[in-house]
Amino acid sequence: MSDDTRSENDGPEAAASPTRRLLMLGAVSASAVVSIRPALAQTAGSVLNCEIPIPDPGRAGSYIDPQGQVVALGTKGAFPPASRPFKGEEVRRAIAGGNSLPGTESDRSRAYVNYIRRLQRGQGGFTCFASLQMPRG
């Protein structure tokens, strides 16, 4: 709105200079950053505590072969399902190559990690795995 079309009832926002508007936007942005940071920290913590069942509940009882495929119970060379879901932090470390998943020897851990890498949308644990792949800043 130009200066010659303002009325006396337009209020203080109408009369604000461009500099003042920028300062007001900066204040709003700063408060948004302050409120978003704790949420991001909480999200990072929840990602490390999320859980990935192996296999997902829809295929509970199935075995996992060395390539990470879900196979029939008792398939030769395949591993029994995990006794508990793994936490995001445990999976993150195993994927990085630092450790085996807790309670597993290296071959079984590798098969489980291969299974996790194959997770797709809709499978139990996918959201947790996808969250682990997101860069944290």
DSSP file (Angstrom, degrees, kcal/mol; ACC not computed):
  #  RESIDUE AA STRUCTURE BP1 BP2  ACC     N-H-->O    O-->H-N    N-H-->O    O-->H-N    TCO  KAPPA ALPHA  PHI   PSI    X-CA   Y-CA   Z-CA
    1    1 A M              0   0    0      0, 0.0     2,-0.1     0, 0.0     5,-0.1   0.000 360.0 360.0 360.0 132.4    0.0    0.0    0.0
    2    2 A S    >   -     0   0    0      1,-0.1     3,-1.3     3,-0.0     4,-0.4  -0.396 360.0-109.1 -81.9 162.4    1.5    3.4   -0.9
    3    3 A D  G >  S+     0   0    0      1,-0.3     3,-0.9     2,-0.2    -1,-0.1   0.825 115.4  57.0 -59.9 -34.5    1.7    6.3    1.5
    4    4 A D  G 3  S+     0   0    0      1,-0.2    -1,-0.3     3,-0.0    -2,-0.0   0.595 105.3  50.8 -78.7  -8.8   -1.0    8.3   -0.3
    5    5 A T  G <  S+     0   0    0     -3,-1.3    -1,-0.2     2,-0.1    -2,-0.2   0.443  84.5 109.7-104.7  -0.6   -3.6    5.5    0.0
    6    6 A R    <   -     0   0    0     -3,-0.9     2,-0.2    -4,-0.4    -3,-0.0  -0.475  53.4-154.8 -72.6 143.0   -3.2    5.0    3.8
    7    7 A S    >   -     0   0    0     -2,-0.2     3,-1.3     1,-0.0     4,-0.2  -0.672  31.5-105.8-107.8 171.2   -6.0    6.0    6.1
    8    8 A E  T 3  S+     0   0    0      1,-0.2     3,-0.5    -2,-0.2    -2,-0.0   0.672 117.4  60.2 -69.3 -16.2   -5.8    6.9    9.7
    9    9 A N  T 3  S+     0   0    0      1,-0.2    -1,-0.2     2,-0.0    -3,-0.0   0.356  73.8  96.5 -94.7   5.3   -7.4    3.6   10.7
   10   10 A D  S <  S-     0   0    0     -3,-1.3     4,-0.5     1,-0.1     3,-0.2   0.717  80.5-140.7 -70.8 -20.3   -4.7    1.4    9.1
   11   11 A G    >>  -     0   0    0     -3,-0.5     4,-0.8     1,-0.2     3,-0.5  -0.101  33.8 -58.0  84.9 175.5   -2.9    0.9   12.4
   12   12 A P  H 3> S+     0   0    0      0, 0.0     4,-0.6     0, 0.0     3,-0.2   0.776 126.8  63.3 -67.9 -28.1    0.9    0.8   13.2
   13   13 A E  H >4 S+     0   0    0      1,-0.2     3,-0.9    -3,-0.2    -2,-0.1   0.891  99.7  54.3 -64.4 -37.2    1.7   -2.1   10.9
   14   14 A A  H <4 S+     0   0    0     -3,-0.5    -1,-0.2    -4,-0.5    -3,-0.1   0.830 110.7  46.0 -64.9 -31.7    0.7   -0.1    7.8
   15   15 A A  H 3< S+     0   0    0     -4,-0.8    -1,-0.3    -3,-0.2    -2,-0.2   0.502  85.1 120.6 -89.6  -4.5    3.1    2.7    8.8
   16   16 A A    <<  -     0   0    0     -3,-0.9    -3,-0.0    -4,-0.6     0, 0.0  -0.351  63.3-125.4 -64.9 136.4    6.0    0.4    9.6
   17   17 A S     >  -     0   0    0      1,-0.1     4,-2.4    -2,-0.1     5,-0.2  -0.350  24.3-107.4 -75.2 161.8    9.1    1.0    7.5
   18   18 A P  H  > S+     0   0    0      0, 0.0     4,-2.2     0, 0.0     5,-0.2   0.879 122.1  53.5 -57.0 -36.9   10.6   -1.8    5.5
   19   19 A T  H  > S+     0   0    0      2,-0.2     4,-2.3     1,-0.2     5,-0.2   0.919 108.3  48.5 -64.3 -42.9   13.5   -1.8    8.0
   20   20 A R  H  > S+     0   0    0      1,-0.2     4,-2.5     2,-0.2    -1,-0.2   0.904 109.8  52.3 -64.7 -40.3   11.1   -2.2   10.9
   21   21 A R  H  X S+     0   0    0     -4,-2.4     4,-2.4     1,-0.2    -1,-0.2   0.906 109.5  49.6 -61.7 -41.5    9.3   -5.0    9.1
   22   22 A L  H  X S+     0   0    0     -4,-2.2     4,-2.5     2,-0.2    -2,-0.2   0.910 110.4  50.2 -63.8 -41.6   12.6   -6.9    8.5
   23   23 A L  H  X S+     0   0    0     -4,-2.3     4,-2.1     2,-0.2    -2,-0.2   0.906 110.4  50.0 -62.5 -40.7   13.5   -6.5   12.2
   24   24 A M  H  X S+     0   0    0     -4,-2.5     4,-2.0     1,-0.2    -2,-0.2   0.913 110.7  49.4 -64.6 -41.6   10.1   -7.9   13.2
   25   25 A L  H  X S+     0   0    0     -4,-2.4     4,-2.7     1,-0.2    -2,-0.2   0.895 108.9  53.6 -62.8 -39.7   10.6  -10.8   10.9
   26   26 A G  H  X S+     0   0    0     -4,-2.5     4,-2.6     1,-0.2    -1,-0.2   0.893 107.5  50.4 -61.4 -40.7   14.0  -11.4   12.4
   27   27 A A  H  X S+     0   0    0     -4,-2.1     4,-2.0     2,-0.2    -1,-0.2   0.903 111.6  47.7 -65.1 -41.1   12.5  -11.5   15.9
   28   28 A V  H  X S+     0   0    0     -4,-2.0     4,-1.8     2,-0.2    -2,-0.2   0.923 112.8  49.2 -65.0 -43.7    9.9  -14.1   14.8
   29   29 A S  H  X S+     0   0    0     -4,-2.7     4,-2.2     1,-0.2    -2,-0.2   0.908 109.2  52.2 -62.9 -42.5   12.6  -16.2   13.0
   30   30 A A  H  X S+     0   0    0     -4,-2.6     4,-2.2     1,-0.2    -1,-0.2   0.907 109.3  49.0 -62.4 -41.5   14.9  -16.1   16.0
   31   31 A S  H  X S+     0   0    0     -4,-2.0     4,-1.8     1,-0.2    -1,-0.2   0.849 108.9  54.1 -68.3 -30.7   12.1  -17.3   18.3
   32   32 A A  H  X S+     0   0    0     -4,-1.8     4,-2.0     2,-0.2    -2,-0.2   0.914 108.6  48.6 -66.4 -41.8   11.3  -20.1   15.8
   33   33 A V  H  X S+     0   0    0     -4,-2.2     4,-2.3     1,-0.2    -2,-0.2   0.916 109.7  52.4 -63.2 -43.1   14.9  -21.3   15.9
   34   34 A V  H  < S+     0   0    0     -4,-2.2    -1,-0.2     1,-0.2    -2,-0.2   0.881 114.4  42.3 -61.4 -38.1   14.9  -21.3   19.7
   35   35 A S  H  X S+     0   0    0     -4,-1.8     4,-0.7     1,-0.2    -1,-0.2   0.761 113.7  51.8 -82.0 -23.5   11.8  -23.4   19.8
   36   36 A I  H  X S+     0   0    0     -4,-2.0     4,-2.4     2,-0.2     5,-0.2   0.871  97.3  66.2 -79.5 -37.6   12.8  -25.8   17.0
   37   37 A R  H  X S+     0   0    0     -4,-2.3     4,-2.4     1,-0.2     5,-0.2   0.904 101.0  47.2 -55.1 -48.3   16.3  -26.7   18.4
   38   38 A P  H  > S+     0   0    0      0, 0.0     4,-2.4     0, 0.0    -1,-0.2   0.887 111.5  53.1 -61.5 -34.5   14.9  -28.5   21.5
   39   39 A A  H  X S+     0   0    0     -4,-0.7     4,-2.4     2,-0.2    -2,-0.2   0.903 109.1  48.7 -65.3 -40.0   12.5  -30.4   19.2
   40   40 A L  H  X S+     0   0    0     -4,-2.4     4,-2.7     2,-0.2    -1,-0.2   0.901 110.9  50.3 -66.1 -39.9   15.4  -31.5   17.0
   41   41 A A  H  X S+     0   0    0     -4,-2.4     4,-2.1    -5,-0.2    -2,-0.2   0.915 111.7  48.1 -62.9 -42.0   17.4  -32.6   20.0
   42   42 A Q  H  X S+     0   0    0     -4,-2.4     4,-2.3     2,-0.2    -2,-0.2   0.902 111.4  50.8 -64.4 -40.5   14.4  -34.6   21.2
   43   43 A T  H  X S+     0   0    0     -4,-2.4     4,-2.3     2,-0.2    -2,-0.2   0.923 108.3  51.4 -63.5 -44.4   14.0  -36.1   17.8
   44   44 A A  H  X S+     0   0    0     -4,-2.7     4,-1.5     1,-0.2    -1,-0.2   0.906 111.4  48.8 -59.5 -41.3   17.6  -37.1   17.6
   45   45 A G  H  X S+     0   0    0     -4,-2.1     4,-0.9     1,-0.2    -1,-0.2   0.892 110.8  49.2 -65.3 -39.3   17.2  -38.8   21.0
   46   46 A S  H  X S+     0   0    0     -4,-2.3     4,-1.0     1,-0.2    -1,-0.2   0.838 106.0  57.4 -71.9 -30.4   14.1  -40.6   19.9
   47   47 A V  H >< S+     0   0    0     -4,-2.3     3,-0.5     1,-0.2    -1,-0.2   0.904 106.6  49.1 -62.8 -40.5   15.8  -41.8   16.7
   48   48 A L  H 3< S+     0   0    0     -4,-1.5    41,-2.5     1,-0.2    42,-0.3   0.724 115.9  44.0 -72.7 -20.0   18.5  -43.5   18.8
   49   49 A N  H 3< S+     0   0    0     -4,-0.9    -1,-0.2    39,-0.2    -2,-0.2   0.470  87.5 109.9-102.4  -4.1   15.8  -45.1   21.0
   50   50 A C    <<  -     0   0    0     -4,-1.0    38,-2.1    -3,-0.5     2,-0.4  -0.205  64.5-125.4 -65.3 166.6   13.4  -46.3   18.2
   51   51 A E  E     -A   87   0A   0     36,-0.2    77,-0.3    37,-0.1    36,-0.2  -0.906  17.7-162.1-125.5 146.5   13.3  -50.0   17.6
   52   52 A I  E     -A   86   0A   0     34,-2.5    34,-2.4    -2,-0.4     2,-0.2  -0.954  15.9-152.4-124.6 110.2   13.7  -52.3   14.6
   53   53 A P        -     0   0    0      0, 0.0     3,-0.1     0, 0.0    30,-0.0  -0.562  20.8-119.3 -78.8 146.8   12.2  -55.8   15.0
   54   54 A I  S    S+     0   0    0     -2,-0.2    28,-2.1     1,-0.2     2,-0.1  -0.953 100.3  12.3-131.3 113.0   13.9  -58.6   13.0
   55   55 A P  S    S-     0   0    0      0, 0.0    -1,-0.2     0, 0.0     6,-0.1   0.706 107.1-106.0 -75.5 179.7   11.9  -59.7   11.2
   56   56 A D    >   -     0   0    0     -2,-0.1     3,-2.5     1,-0.1    -2,-0.1  -0.267  38.2 -99.4 -65.9 158.5    8.9  -57.3   11.3
   57   57 A P  G >  S+     0   0    0      0, 0.0     3,-1.3     0, 0.0    -1,-0.1   0.759 120.1  64.9 -54.0 -29.0    5.9  -58.5   13.2
   58   58 A G  G 3  S+     0   0    0      1,-0.3    -2,-0.1     0, 0.0    65,-0.0   0.701 113.1  33.5 -67.5 -18.4    4.1  -59.6   10.0
   59   59 A R  G X  S+     0   0    0     -3,-2.5     3,-2.1     3,-0.1    -1,-0.3   0.019  84.4 158.0-125.5  26.9    6.7  -62.2    9.5
   60   60 A A  T <   +     0   0    0     -3,-1.3     3,-0.1     1,-0.3    -4,-0.1  -0.209  65.6  29.1 -53.4 139.6    7.5  -63.1   13.1
   61   61 A G  T 3  S+     0   0    0      1,-0.4    -1,-0.3    -6,-0.1     2,-0.1   0.173  91.9 121.4  93.3 -17.6    9.0  -66.5   13.4
   62   62 A S    <   -     0   0    0     -3,-2.1    -1,-0.4    11,-0.1    10,-0.2  -0.365  60.3-121.3 -74.6 159.5   10.7  -66.5   10.0
   63   63 A Y  E     -B   71   0B   0      8,-2.0     8,-2.7    17,-0.1     2,-0.5  -0.527  14.0-130.5 -96.0 166.3   14.4  -66.8    9.6
   64   64 A I  E     -BC  70  79B   0     15,-2.6    15,-3.2     6,-0.2     6,-0.2  -0.980  17.6-145.4-120.4 124.0   16.8  -64.4    8.0
   65   65 A D    >   -     0   0    0      4,-2.6     3,-2.4    -2,-0.5    13,-0.1  -0.349  36.3 -94.3 -82.2 170.4   19.3  -65.6    5.4
   66   66 A P  T 3  S+     0   0    0      0, 0.0    48,-0.2     0, 0.0    -1,-0.1   0.754 125.5  55.4 -58.5 -25.2   22.9  -64.2    5.1
   67   67 A Q  T 3  S-     0   0    0      2,-0.1    44,-0.0    47,-0.1    45,-0.0   0.501 122.0-105.0 -84.5  -3.1   21.7  -61.7    2.3
   68   68 A G  S <  S+     0   0    0     -3,-2.4     2,-0.2     1,-0.3    50,-0.1   0.543  73.1 142.2  93.0   7.7   19.0  -60.4    4.6
   69   69 A Q        -     0   0    0      1,-0.1    -4,-2.6    -5,-0.0     2,-0.5  -0.564  55.6-117.7 -80.7 145.6   16.1  -62.1    2.9
   70   70 A V  E     +B   64   0B   0     -6,-0.2     2,-0.2    -2,-0.2    -6,-0.2  -0.736  44.1 174.9 -82.2 127.2   13.2  -63.5    5.0
   71   71 A V  E     -B   63   0B   0     -8,-2.7    -8,-2.0    -2,-0.5     3,-0.1  -0.775  34.6 -70.7-129.9 172.5   13.0  -67.2    4.6
   72   72 A A    >   -     0   0    0     -2,-0.2     3,-1.9   -10,-0.2    -1,-0.1  -0.238  63.3 -82.8 -65.4 151.1   11.1  -70.2    6.0
   73   73 A L  T 3  S+     0   0    0      1,-0.3    -1,-0.1   -11,-0.1   -11,-0.1  -0.269 115.4  15.2 -50.3 130.5   11.6  -71.4    9.6
   74   74 A G  T 3  S+     0   0    0      1,-0.2    -1,-0.3    -3,-0.1     2,-0.1   0.541  80.7 165.2  80.0   7.9   14.6  -73.7    9.7
   75   75 A T    X   -     0   0    0     -3,-1.9     3,-2.0     1,-0.1    -1,-0.2  -0.379  47.6-103.1 -59.6 130.6   16.1  -72.8    6.3
   76   76 A K  T 3  S+     0   0    0      1,-0.3    -1,-0.1    -2,-0.1     3,-0.1  -0.309 104.0  12.3 -59.0 132.3   19.7  -74.2    6.2
   77   77 A G  T 3  S+     0   0    0      1,-0.3    -1,-0.3    -3,-0.1     2,-0.2   0.328 103.7 114.8  83.3  -6.7   22.3  -71.4    6.7
   78   78 A A    <   -     0   0    0     -3,-2.0    -1,-0.3   -13,-0.1   -13,-0.3  -0.545  62.8-122.4 -94.7 162.8   19.7  -68.9    7.8
   79   79 A F  B     -C   64   0B   0    -15,-3.2   -15,-2.6    -2,-0.2     3,-0.1  -0.795  22.9-110.6-107.7 144.6   19.4  -67.3   11.3
   80   80 A P        -     0   0    0      0, 0.0   -17,-0.1     0, 0.0     3,-0.1  -0.237  51.2 -81.0 -65.0 161.6   16.5  -67.5   13.7
   81   81 A P        -     0   0    0      0, 0.0   -18,-0.1     0, 0.0     2,-0.0  -0.212  56.3 -90.1 -61.4 155.5   14.6  -64.2   14.4
   82   82 A A        -     0   0    0    -28,-2.1   -28,-0.1     1,-0.1    21,-0.0  -0.366  27.6-131.6 -65.1 146.2   16.1  -61.8   16.8
   83   83 A S  S    S+     0   0    0      1,-0.1    -1,-0.1    -3,-0.1    20,-0.0   0.677  88.0   8.7 -74.6 -16.9   15.0  -62.3   20.4
   84   84 A R  S    S-     0   0    0    -30,-0.1   -30,-0.1   -32,-0.1    -1,-0.1  -0.980  89.6 -89.4-154.4 159.3   14.2  -58.6   20.8
   85   85 A P        -     0   0    0      0, 0.0     2,-0.4     0, 0.0    -2,-0.0  -0.418  45.1-121.5 -68.1 151.2   14.0  -55.5   18.6
   86   86 A F  E     -A   52   0A   0    -34,-2.4   -34,-2.5    -2,-0.1     2,-0.1  -0.763  22.1-118.4 -96.0 142.8   17.2  -53.6   18.3
   87   87 A K  E  >  -A   51   0A   0     -2,-0.4     4,-2.2   -36,-0.2   -36,-0.2  -0.404  25.1-113.3 -74.3 153.2   17.5  -49.9   19.3
   88   88 A G  H  > S+     0   0    0    -38,-2.1     4,-2.9     1,-0.2   -39,-0.2   0.876 117.2  53.9 -54.2 -41.8   18.3  -47.3   16.7
   89   89 A E  H  > S+     0   0    0    -41,-2.5     4,-2.1     2,-0.2    -1,-0.2   0.894 108.1  49.5 -63.3 -40.5   21.7  -46.6   18.4
   90   90 A E  H  > S+     0   0    0    -42,-0.3     4,-2.0    -3,-0.2    -1,-0.2   0.911 114.0  45.7 -63.8 -42.4   22.6  -50.3   18.2
   91   91 A V  H  X S+     0   0    0     -4,-2.2     4,-2.9     2,-0.2     5,-0.3   0.909 109.3  54.9 -67.4 -43.1   21.7  -50.4   14.6
   92   92 A R  H  X S+     0   0    0     -4,-2.9     4,-1.9     1,-0.2    -2,-0.2   0.925 110.6  45.6 -57.1 -46.3   23.5  -47.2   13.8
   93   93 A R  H  <>S+     0   0    0     -4,-2.1     5,-1.8     2,-0.2     6,-0.8   0.903 113.6  49.1 -65.0 -41.4   26.8  -48.6   15.3
   94   94 A A  H ><5S+     0   0    0     -4,-2.0     3,-1.1     1,-0.2    -2,-0.2   0.905 110.8  49.5 -66.3 -41.2   26.4  -51.9   13.5
   95   95 A I  H 3<5S+     0   0    0     -4,-2.9    -1,-0.2     1,-0.3    -2,-0.2   0.874 105.8  57.3 -65.1 -36.5   25.8  -50.3   10.1
   96   96 A A  T 3<5S-     0   0    0     -4,-1.9    -1,-0.3    -5,-0.3    -2,-0.2   0.607 117.6-116.9 -70.1 -10.3   28.8  -48.1   10.6
   97   97 A G  T < 5S+     0   0    0     -3,-1.1    -3,-0.2    -4,-0.4    -2,-0.1   0.505  84.7 112.9  90.7   4.2   30.8  -51.3   11.0
   98   98 A G  S   <S+     0   0    0     -5,-1.8     2,-0.3     1,-0.1    -4,-0.2   0.862  78.2   6.7 -79.3 -36.1   31.9  -50.7   14.6
   99   99 A N        -     0   0    0     -6,-0.8    -2,-0.2    -9,-0.1     2,-0.2  -0.927  68.2-110.2-143.1 161.0   30.1  -53.4   16.4
  100  100 A S        -     0   0    0     -2,-0.3     3,-0.1     4,-0.1     6,-0.1  -0.602  55.4 -88.9 -81.6 157.3   27.9  -56.5   16.0
  101  101 A L    >   -     0   0    0     -2,-0.2     3,-1.6     4,-0.2    -1,-0.1  -0.436  62.4 -83.6 -62.6 144.1   24.3  -56.1   17.0
  102  102 A P  T 3  S+     0   0    0      0, 0.0    -1,-0.1     0, 0.0     3,-0.1  -0.201 113.5  14.5 -55.4 135.7   24.0  -57.0   20.7
  103  103 A G  T 3  S+     0   0    0      1,-0.2     2,-0.3    -3,-0.1   -20,-0.1   0.597 107.4 103.1  78.6  11.4   23.7  -60.7   21.4
  104  104 A T    <   -     0   0    0     -3,-1.6    -1,-0.2   -22,-0.0     2,-0.1  -0.936  66.2-128.9-126.4 149.3   24.8  -61.8   17.9
  105  105 A E     >  -     0   0    0     -2,-0.3     4,-2.7    -3,-0.1     5,-0.2  -0.442  45.5 -92.8 -83.5 170.7   28.0  -63.2   16.4
  106  106 A S  H  > S+     0   0    0      1,-0.2     4,-2.5     2,-0.2     5,-0.2   0.856 122.2  48.8 -59.7 -41.8   29.4  -61.4   13.4
  107  107 A D  H  > S+     0   0    0      2,-0.2     4,-2.0     1,-0.2    -1,-0.2   0.920 114.9  44.8 -65.3 -42.6   27.7  -63.6   10.7
  108  108 A R  H  > S+     0   0    0      2,-0.2     4,-2.4     1,-0.2    -2,-0.2   0.911 113.4  50.7 -66.8 -41.9   24.3  -63.3   12.3
  109  109 A S  H  X S+     0   0    0     -4,-2.7     4,-2.8     1,-0.2    -2,-0.2   0.918 109.2  51.4 -60.7 -43.9   24.7  -59.6   12.9
  110  110 A R  H  X S+     0   0    0     -4,-2.5     4,-2.5    -5,-0.2    -1,-0.2   0.905 109.8  49.4 -61.0 -42.5   25.7  -59.1    9.2
  111  111 A A  H  X S+     0   0    0     -4,-2.0     4,-2.2     2,-0.2    -1,-0.2   0.919 112.2  48.3 -62.4 -43.5   22.6  -61.0    8.1
  112  112 A Y  H  X S+     0   0    0     -4,-2.4     4,-2.6     2,-0.2    -2,-0.2   0.908 111.2  49.7 -64.1 -41.8   20.4  -58.8   10.4
  113  113 A V  H  X S+     0   0    0     -4,-2.8     4,-2.5     2,-0.2    -1,-0.2   0.903 109.5  52.0 -64.4 -39.6   22.0  -55.6    9.1
  114  114 A N  H  X S+     0   0    0     -4,-2.5     4,-1.0     2,-0.2    -1,-0.2   0.903 109.7  50.1 -60.8 -40.3   21.4  -56.8    5.5
  115  115 A Y  H >< S+     0   0    0     -4,-2.2     3,-0.8     1,-0.2     4,-0.4   0.940 110.1  50.0 -60.8 -47.4   17.8  -57.3    6.4
  116  116 A I  H >< S+     0   0    0     -4,-2.6     3,-1.4     1,-0.3    -2,-0.2   0.898 106.9  54.3 -60.7 -41.5   17.6  -53.8    7.9
  117  117 A R  H 3< S+     0   0    0     -4,-2.5    -1,-0.3     1,-0.3    -2,-0.2   0.757 106.7  53.3 -64.8 -23.3   19.1  -52.3    4.8
  118  118 A R  T << S+     0   0    0     -4,-1.0    -1,-0.3    -3,-0.8    -2,-0.2   0.494  80.2 127.3 -88.7  -4.5   16.4  -54.0    2.7
  119  119 A L    <   -     0   0    0     -3,-1.4     2,-0.3    -4,-0.4     6,-0.1  -0.208  40.7-165.3 -56.9 142.7   13.5  -52.6    4.8
  120  120 A Q    >   -     0   0    0      1,-0.1     3,-2.4     4,-0.1     6,-0.2  -0.876  34.4 -69.5-128.1 161.6   10.8  -50.8    2.8
  121  121 A R  T 3  S+     0   0    0     -2,-0.3     3,-0.1     1,-0.3    -1,-0.1  -0.176 119.8  29.3 -48.9 134.3    8.0  -48.5    3.6
  122  122 A G  T 3  S+     0   0    0      1,-0.4     2,-0.3    -3,-0.0    -1,-0.3   0.173  93.7 112.1  97.5 -16.8    5.2  -50.3    5.5
  123  123 A Q  S X  S-     0   0    0     -3,-2.4     3,-2.1     1,-0.1     4,-0.4  -0.663  81.1 -95.8 -88.8 146.3    7.5  -52.8    7.2
  124  124 A G  T 3  S+     0   0    0     -2,-0.3    -1,-0.1     1,-0.3   -68,-0.1  -0.388 111.7  20.7 -59.2 129.9    8.1  -52.7   10.9
  125  125 A G  T 3> S+     0   0    0    -73,-0.1     4,-2.6    -2,-0.1    -1,-0.3   0.241  89.1 112.3  95.8 -12.1   11.2  -50.8   11.7
  126  126 A F  H <> S+     0   0    0     -3,-2.1     4,-3.2    -6,-0.2     5,-0.2   0.930  76.7  49.6 -60.9 -46.4   11.4  -48.9    8.4
  127  127 A T  H  > S+     0   0    0     -4,-0.4     4,-2.2     1,-0.2    -1,-0.2   0.905 111.9  49.0 -61.1 -41.4   10.7  -45.5    9.9
  128  128 A C  H  > S+     0   0    0    -77,-0.3     4,-1.7     2,-0.2    -1,-0.2   0.947 113.3  46.3 -61.6 -49.1   13.4  -46.0   12.5
  129  129 A F  H  X S+     0   0    0     -4,-2.6     4,-1.1     1,-0.2    -2,-0.2   0.918 111.9  51.0 -60.7 -44.7   15.9  -47.1    9.8
  130  130 A A  H >X S+     0   0    0     -4,-3.2     4,-0.6     1,-0.2     3,-0.5   0.891 108.1  53.5 -60.6 -39.0   15.0  -44.2    7.5
  131  131 A S  H >< S+     0   0    0     -4,-2.2     3,-0.8    -5,-0.2    -1,-0.2   0.853 103.2  56.6 -64.8 -34.4   15.4  -41.8   10.5
  132  132 A L  H 3< S+     0   0    0     -4,-1.7    -1,-0.2     1,-0.2    -2,-0.2   0.781 103.2  55.9 -66.4 -26.1   18.9  -43.2   11.1
  133  133 A Q  H << S+     0   0    0     -4,-1.1    -1,-0.2    -3,-0.5    -2,-0.2   0.646  85.1  99.6 -80.6 -15.8   19.8  -42.3    7.5
  134  134 A M  S << S-     0   0    0     -3,-0.8     2,-0.1    -4,-0.6    -3,-0.0  -0.535  81.7-115.1 -74.4 133.3   18.9  -38.6    7.9
  135  135 A P        -     0   0    0      0, 0.0     2,-0.4     0, 0.0    -1,-0.1  -0.433  26.1-144.7 -67.1 140.9   21.9  -36.3    8.5
  136  136 A R              0   0    0     -2,-0.1   -96,-0.0     1,-0.1     0, 0.0  -0.891 360.0 360.0-108.2 138.8   21.9  -34.7   11.9
  137  137 A G              0   0    0     -2,-0.4    -1,-0.1     0, 0.0     0, 0.0   0.434 360.0 360.0-122.5 360.0   23.2  -31.2   12.2
